[in-house]
Amino acid sequence: MLPQLDDQVASPPDLKNLLDNQPMSSFQVLMVVICFILNMNDGIDVLVVSFTGSELVREWSLSKSELGYVFSAGLVGMTIGCFLLAPFGDKIGRRKMFIIALSLITCGMLLSSLVTAYYQLLLCRLVTGLGIGGILPSLAAVAAEFSNDKRRDFSVGFVQAGWPIGAILAGFFTAWAVPQFGWRSAYLAAGLVSALMLVSITLFMPESLAFLLGKQPKQALRQVNRLLTRMNQATIDGLPPMLTQRQTIPFTDLFTADYRASTIRLWIGIFFGMMTLYTVMSWVPTLAKDVGMPFELATYIGTALNLGAFVGSVSFGLLAGRFGLRRLIPVFMLVAFSIMVLYGNLSMSYWLMFAMTFFIGFFVQGGFNGFYPTTARVYPALMRTTGVGLAMGIGRFGAILGPTLFGILSDAELSKATLFTLFSAPLVVAGFMAFMIPSKNLDS
C-alpha cells in the first residue's frame, strides 16, 4: 500500500498516467470485488429460472414451448437493457446506473416470488432482464476504471468469473430450498440478496473516477479528491479540461473493406455460439428431471454445467496465449459438439451424466468466451467498443432464439438425440467462423 499523500497536489494531466502505473490500493481492489459480487448476483438471477423450470411445469402444467418462453423472457429483457439502458451509464454515471438496474432486478425477483400465473412470471422475468442488461456493461467498465494498467485485464476477467460462480451457488441453494419451501423461495432469496446489494451500493459505492473527470458533474472536484484520498493518491487543485468533442465511430465502419469479412464472421459465430450456450444453460436441469431424477439430483446436474463453464473459461484463458485463438476456439467447439451428440444418444447413469454435463459446460462456455478477446483483437482501439458491443448484441438474439426453439421442437416430440444433434450443430458453425476470421492477431 502506498503512503498517504494528502499533503501533495498532482497536476490534472498526470492523473490517469499516475493511477495506471501505481499499485492498486485496498480500496481499488474492493471496488473490483464489489463488481465481481454484482456479476455473481446477476448469474444467480438469470439462471435460477433454469433450476426451477421443472417445478414451474409441475405447478402450472406448462408445455415445453411455454417453458422456453419463460427462459427467453429474461434474455429478451437483457437484450433491451443492453441496448436501451446500458448507454445511460456513460451519461448519468456508473453508480446511478447500478442503482436503477438493481432496483429493477430487486423488484423483478421479489415479485417473481409472489406470482400466481404464468404470464405474471413472464413479465417479472422481463423486468429482471432489463436490470441485468443495464448493469452488465457497467460492471466491466467500473472494474477497468478502478484498476491500474497492469491488473486491468485480470480485473475484468475476474469480474466475468462471478457469473458462473453465482449460477453454481444458485444451483446448490435451489437443491436445498425448493424441496422444503417451494420454488418461490429461490426467487425470494435472490431478490433479498439483490435488495442487500442495492442498499450497499446506494450507501457505500462512489462514482467512478473516469466518469467524474470526463463529465465533471456538480462538486466533481470534491468527489475526485475524496476518491483519490481513499486510493492513497495525491489530491488535485483543479479538474482537467473537459473534452468538447468525443470521437465516435459509426457502425458502418465495421463493414469497410478491411473489416467486412471479420465483422460478418464474428456476428455469425457469436450468434450461433450464444444460441447453443443459452439453450444448454436453460434446459439441462429440466431435462435431467424429465428422465426421472429427483429434483435435487437434477439441480446438481445443472450445477455441474456451470462448474464446467467456470473451469473451462479459466482453462481457455491459460491455453489461449500458447495456442492462439484461431486454433483453440474451433477445437473447443468441435469437442463440445462431439460430447453433445453423445449426450443425446447415450443412456447414462447419474455420474456419467454429471461428468458429461461438466465437460459440455467446460468446452461450450470456454470456447465461446474466446470470442471476447477475438473481437477485441480484430478491431483497432477506436473501433473496439462499437465492434464488441454490436457483436455481443447480435449474439443475444441467438440467446433468445435457442431456448425458445428448443421448447417448440420438444413439443413437436423430437427425440432427445435429435434435439442435441440439432443444437450442437451451431457450435461447428461458430468454430468454423472463428477459424476463418482474417486477422493475424488471432494466431498468437
Secondary structure, DSSP 8 states (H G I E B T S, - for coil): -----TT-B--GGGHHHHHHHS---HHHHHHHHHHHHHHHHHHHHHHHHHHHHHHHHHHH---HHHHHHHHHHHHHHHHHIIIIIGGGHHHH-HHHHHHHHHHHHHHHHHHHTT--SHHHHHHHHHHHHHHHHHHHHHHHHHHHHTS-TTTHHHHHHHHHTHHHHHHHHHHHHHHHHHHHH-THHHHHHHHHHHHHHHHHHHHH----HHHHHHH--TTHHHHHHHHHHHTT--B-SS-----S------GGGGGSTTTHHHHHHHHHHHHHHHHHHHHHHHHHHHHHHHTT--HHHHHHHHHHHHHHHHHHHHHHHHHHHHH-HHHHHHHHHHHHHHHHHHHHH----HHHHHHHHHHHHHHHHHHHHTHHHHHHHHS-HHHHHHHHHHHHHHHHHHHHHHHHHHHHHHHTT--HHHHHHHHHHHHHHHHHHHHH---GGGG-
